[in-house]
């Protein structure tokens, strides 16, 4: 009896998990994402470090962002974003092969995976979080369009110390709006994304300027985004 009761509880928890997460993902297909787990976590970290908490974020629709912004992050973070199903098998294989001889391992996370992590999960890396990341990535790829994934990504990604999303970055880094960001500014922002706390798009180092030029070159040869999808 006890075992049956435990199994019934586990079954109900699993059903609740799948129903609740599916509901949230469907809701976020239409609703703005105003808060992500990382935002309050960063505030708490800043308070524990004896600093004033910074939380700058403003949601804007995809059509109110510079068209260069999505192209810059695709060039910087995920060249195959428009065509893969959430996981870039080519990059995963390359990373596995390179990591055999690298001390510092490199990942192959796509924009879809980063969006899933930013919106639904915690920042600390672990096998548990990676498993949930795979689940949420697959779910948003089924429920959301690529344009919606990009919209949420560009509104939620950390782009500086306490700064989240393209609009806040445009306001506080370049004294403008996301819709008015230039191609060069978008490339600078994208260049800092591997470590936006360490690197400042408003005061780029020589390394970030080199990355900016690489991103600009890629932006010229990649196909435009978005390409309107059928059935979504």
N, C-alpha and C positions, 0 to 999 in steps of 0.2 A: 504493500500500500504506500509506504513512504517513497519507494523508488518511483512508483507511478505518479505520485503527487509532484515529485521533483521534476520528472520528465514533462509533466503537464505545464508546470511553471516555466521551464526552459522553452517549451514549444510556444507558449503564450508570449514570452519575451521576444522570441525570434519573430513571431508574426507582428507584434507591436513595432519592433525595429523596422521591418520592411515596410509596413504601412505608413509609419510616421515619417521615415526618410523619403519615401516616394511622395508623400503629401507635400513635404517641405520643398523638394526639388521641383515639383509641378508648380507650387506657389511662386517660387523664385523664377520661374520662366516668365512671369508677368510682373512681379513686384520688384521694386528696387531693393538692393541689399545695402542697408544703411550701416549695419554693424557686422563685423566678422570677429571670430575668436581672438585673432592677433591684436586687434585694437585695444581692448581692455587689458590684455596680457602685457602689452608694451607699456601701458600707463602704470600698471603695478610695478613693473621692472624699474621704470623711471623713478617712482616714489621710493622704492627700496634703495636706489642708488643716490638718494638725496636730491633728486632733480625735480623740477616742476613738470608735471605730466603734460605732454603735448599730444593733441588728437585733432588733426585737421583732415576733414573729409567732406566732400560734397558730391552727391550722385548727379550725373548728367547723362542723358540718353546718348546712345552711340552716334546718332546723327549730329549731335552737338559737339563732337570731338573732331579735331583735325584728322583728315583722312590719312595723314602721314603717321599718326600715332600707332594705328594697328599694323601698318606696314613695317614700322621700325621694330616693334616687338617680335613680329614674325621673323624679320631678318636677324634679330639678335638672339631670340630664344627658341624658335621652333619653325624652321623653314617649311616643313611639310604640314603645318597646322590645317590649312584648308582641305587637305585630302586624306589625312589619317583618321582613324576611328577613336582617337583619344590616346593611343600609344604608338610611338614611332619605332617600329620594329627595326628599321635600318640603324637608327641611332643607338638603340639598346644593344644591338649586336656589336656595333663599333665601340661603345663604351665598355662592354664586357671584355673585348679583345685588348683594348688599351689598358684597362685596369689590371691586366695580368702582369704588366711591367711598370705600373705607376705606383708610387708611394701614396700620393694623394688621389683618391678615387674620384672619378667624375661621374655625374649622373646623366640621365637622358630624359628628364621630366619634360613633358609637353606643356603647352599653355593650358590644355584641358586638365591635366593633372595638377598643375599649380592652382588653377581656379578651384578645383575640388578641395584641395588642401586649404586654401585661403578662406573659403566660405564655410566649410563644414568641420574642419579639423584643427588640431593644435599644432604649433610650429615645431616642437621637438621631434626629431626623427627617431623612428623605431619600426620594428617589423609589424607591430600592431597597427600603427598609423599608416604604414605603407599598404597593409591589407585593406583598411577602410578607404584609403585613397583610390585604390584600384576599383573598389565597389562604386564609390561616388563618381569617379571619372566615367565609368561605363554608363551609369545612370544619367548623368547630364548629357552625355553624347547621344543617348536615345531620346531624351525629353526636350532638350534645348537645341536650337539651331547653332551653327558655328558663329554666326553674328552675335547671338545672345551670349554665348560663352565668352567671346571677345569683349562684349560690352561689360559683363560682370567682372572679367579679369581687369580691364582698364579702369574700373571704378573701385576695385578692392585691393589691388596690389600695393604693397609698401614701396614708396618711391622716395623716401627720405626719413629723417628722424621725426616720427610722429605724423608723417604726411602719407596719405593713402589716396590713390586714384589720380587720374590725369587732371581733373579740374583743380584740386587742391595744389597739385604740383605746379600747374600753370600759374595759379594765383600767387603762391608763396615763393616760388623759385624764379619765375620769369615775369611777374607782375602783369599777367595777361589772362586770357581764358583758354580753356582746352580747345575751343574751336579755332583759336587764332595762333596756335603753336606752329612754328615754322618746321620745315623738314629737318633742318639742322638741330633745332631744339628737341624734337621728337627723338632723333637719333642719339642725342646726348642723354636723354632720360633713359632710353633703352640700354645704353651702354653701361649705366650704373646698376641695372637691375640685379646682377649677380650678388651685389652687396651695397644696397642703397644707403645703409647707415655709414659705411666707410667712405663711399664715393659720393661726391656732390655734383649734380648736374649743372647747378648754377655757377660753380667754381671748379670746372673740370681740370684734372691733372693731365699731364702729357699722355699718360696711359689711356685715360678716358677719351681724350681727343683722337688717339689712334683707333680706338674701338669705334668711335663715332664715324670715322672715315670708312672703316670696314663695313659698318652697317649701311652707310649711305650707298656704297658700291653695290651691296646686295639688294638694296631697295630698288635699284634701277633695273635689275634683271629678274626679280621675282614677279609672278603674275599678280595683278591687282586683287585687293580684298576690300569688301566682300564680293564674292561671286554668288549671285542669288541661287539658293538651293531649291530644288524641286520638292514639293510636298511638305515644306516647313514654313 
